């Protein structure tokens, strides 16, 4: 699993994403398409696709997509 | 066990995305529509009740499908916002519709899986020869429970009523009812709830609760934990679909149309992708009505029929409050 693969799967959860390229420094909640519904879908997708069951609090506290990638690595092992 | 006609009624008053945006400026009109698939919902008038709406839907059914109301020998009303705690609102419907006194009338308290439940009870009544023509009415006015500051629920839910005739005669046949499956998880009862006012918490002493300045809930009103519902749905609906296919000895490829409870477009698409259903086989009708609880599936069926899409094997799946799921195959 790579960071790029995770981002590709996350963008699939957005509705018609046409924003800037997402890097590990991008702040999650700065993305226009991000809202609570998208958050739920991404959290579920990470569980389904990467077997990473991230607790709600950790998921909420992730600031950048890099933070999120670290969580995926941590919880998928 | 045939569906002989479906009609529906929407209250006159509407609530558009522009009006929601006026109350909640942080939610743009475009954002609401792109995410939920909803542009407009209908809201029952203050003095309009579930029985009033049920009467209107039933009258439309009789007129649109040329049904002689003298044939009806049972009414099932599915609602969670009845006119009274008691009596049974279906009895009021019998009187207002001037139906024969020689009929049965019962309410069922169920939400988004309620239409499929109603179909199963109707099938049971027909199979046991307790009735020949069952009028199934879904009528819901969640708006009466929703707090004015509750952005999410005001955006998603709309009021509506539907009427379906399920008959042992195959006149105007919209399809035949095949086998059903059900699933219940009552441990999630408080994920979608109106807590106060009934037996457990009779006092309507709820207070507005805000988290970070955003309205969270008032126990007198409808509360939905969106995350719980999303998780439950995402996990259990694919299993329901599998079980339903097995029960009916069908494969996913043999289904011509999937008609799910129309919760909101985003969630429906998430499930569609997860179950791997082609977009053209997945019916969506939300734009002008929103999530009308037990009425979403019959409203969708009505429009699928108008578009000539009710053909072959149609899979219905309802899911939500309870927590509860129910599914059936209709064959045309």
Interface residues (C-beta under 8 A of the other chain):
Chain A: X12 X13 X15 X16 X35 X36 X37 X38 X40 X41 X44 X48 X56
Chain B: X31 X34 X35 X226 X227 X230 X231 X234 X264 X266 X267 X270 X273 X274
